[in-house]
């Protein structure tokens, strides 16, 4: 019944301004108006990543639940985890509207949001009330305020604020909508950032709080710069790498009015680019680093491809905008079918088995 209702609701939501549709969706989730997954996940979907047990590899990407209002809803709907944020130390409105654009023709979204959120304190209050035993794995995505004089200090503040409530923390240096933020990909600044956030985590660890740290990369990095950045992350002992955020490129878009909008592009057109980059990171680390794949997942087929390119975990956002909650169950069913067809005993056996094939596409995709 809920599946049918969600499919009926999608055209109505698509007729609204994207930000209004998003807020209405959040309110519906807060009210409990969403489908609950039936039964337990197939045990073959479970795996340990970053020392955390995930019931399945499918999660909600940051950006949907910026203020940690509804992470439990996505666990209830069948996700193995949910990531909230991006959260900054101080509340901020983000960039001027209109700042979100949707293309049904391209199955894509462009956003120029600029980290609008209510700040870390408001989210911390919500998250502190949750029961970890009941709410599943929750990641917290942290960023820097637009007008911050010490952006690295903002990430340190995020680690200090959320170390006690996060199952893992994502360091988001890859949004294209905060001017200068992507400069932190440069190895000198990146090394300083990692040193300071790792020190903050060590201090938190003295109180028994040691959340894994993930760094989220931009898909717009020059291919020649990727090896040095990845090796810096590996040398510093980051627990996982997330590939990738939205792109400023407009390759392959058919909707001309849409393609002219400013902001980061997500959805179906970024699948090839982000998946090839993911596979290159897998190859650079020779499979030693656990990866989280994001970008263009809107079907069982694309989810399987992302895992086989090297992702231990995968995340959805724009795919849900166009396919709705049934996509969650459809992806898990497809993965289970793929496991049976290939005689695999666990989803971990799929990870990276076609990484070389995808990695070979990286230069052409960028």
Secondary structure, DSSP 8 states (H G I E B T S, - for coil): -HHHHHHHHHHHHHTS-HHHHHHHHHHHHHTT-S----S---GGG-EEETTEEESSSEEE-TTSSTTSSSHHHHHHTT-SEEEEEEE-SS-B--S-S--EEEETTTTEEEE-----B--HHHHHHHHHT--HHHH-EEEEEE---TT-S-HHHHHHHHHHHHTTT-SEEEEE---TTSTTGGGGGSHHHHHHHHHHHHHHHHHHHTTT---EEEEEE-TTS-HHHHHHHHHHHHHHT-SEEEE---BS--TT---HHHHTS-SEEEEGGGHHHHHHHHHHHHHHTTT-SEEEEES---SHHHHHHHHHTT-SEEEESHHHHHH-THHHHHHHHHHHHHHHHHT-SSGGGGTTTTHHHHHTTHHHH-
